Amino acid sequence: MEKNIESYFSKPKKWQKEIQEMRAIALDCNLTETFKWGHPCYTLNNNNIVLIHEFKSYCAYLFFKGALIQDEKGLLIQQSENVQAARQIRFTHVDEIIKLKKDLHLKMINLMAYMKNLMKTDLLNLNTWI
C-alpha cells in the first residue's frame, strides 16, 4: 500500500489515466488533496468530500455524503444496503470521466455548498450557547 499521495499517483496502475483525470477534476474544485485510508481524499475545511479508489473491475469516486445531494441522472450508487450516506460513481474508462466532467464538478460543488451551510448552521447553533 502506498504511504503518501505522490507515491500513489506515480506508481503505475490499471486505472492510471482514470485516476489522473479524477484527480484533476477534484483539484479544479479547489478541494484540499490529502491521503487517507491508502487513497487520495479531497476535503473542504478538513471535512471529507470525495475519495478516489480502485477496484478490480472499476475505479470510483466515493462521495462521503452523496446521499444528501441531488442526483437527477442517477449517477450515484449505494455500494451496499449497509452504507448510509456515502455514494459512488463508478468508471471503467477515462472517456466516461471526461464525458461526465461537468456533472462531477457539479456534484462536488453541491456537496461543498452543503458542507459550508452545515458548518454555518453549527456555528450559529454554537453562538446561541455563548
Secondary structure, DSSP 8 states (H G I E B T S, - for coil): --SSHHHHHHS--TTHHHHHHHHHHHHHTT-EEEEETTEEEEEETTEEEEEEEE-SS-EEEEETTGGGS--TT---B-SSTT--S-EEEEESSHHHHHHTHHHHHHHHHHHHHHHHHHHHHHHHHHHHH-
